[in-house]
Amino acid sequence: MQPVSIGHVILKLLDEEISIQQGQLVYLDAGVKHALSGVQKSVVLLTIVL
């Protein structure tokens, strides 16, 4: 597998869509309904803080 150097996903919320590219960080409050759609091959790190 080749390393991914470019990533692009769309974060879909109830009332908006946010374009997320390599190196960006997004914070969501607990309980926010969301979905991710890949625009380009991407690797996404998800961190859940309890």
C-alpha positions in Angstrom: 0.0 0.0 0.0 1.3 3.4 -0.9 1.5 6.2 1.7 -1.4 8.7 1.5 0.0 12.2 1.1 -3.3 14.0 0.2 -6.5 13.5 2.1 -9.9 15.2 1.8 -13.2 14.2 3.5 -16.5 15.9 4.0 -17.9 16.0 7.5 -21.7 16.1 7.3 -23.7 17.6 10.2 -27.4 18.1 10.4 -27.3 21.6 9.1 -24.0 21.9 7.3 -21.1 20.2 5.5 -17.5 20.9 6.4 -14.7 20.2 4.0 -11.7 18.8 5.9 -8.3 18.5 4.3 -4.9 17.1 5.4 -3.7 18.6 8.7 -7.1 20.1 9.9 -8.7 19.4 13.2 -12.4 19.4 14.1 -14.0 19.2 17.5 -17.6 18.1 18.0 -19.6 18.2 21.2 -20.9 15.0 22.6 -24.0 13.6 21.0 -23.6 15.6 17.7 -24.9 13.4 14.8 -22.4 13.3 12.0 -21.1 11.3 9.0 -17.9 11.3 7.0 -17.6 10.9 3.2 -14.3 10.5 1.4 -13.5 12.8 -1.5 -10.0 11.5 -1.9 -8.2 8.5 -0.4 -7.7 9.6 3.2 -6.6 8.3 6.7 -8.6 9.8 9.5 -7.6 9.8 13.2 -10.6 9.7 15.5 -10.0 10.5 19.2 -12.8 10.2 21.8 -12.3 11.9 25.1 -14.3 10.5 28.0 
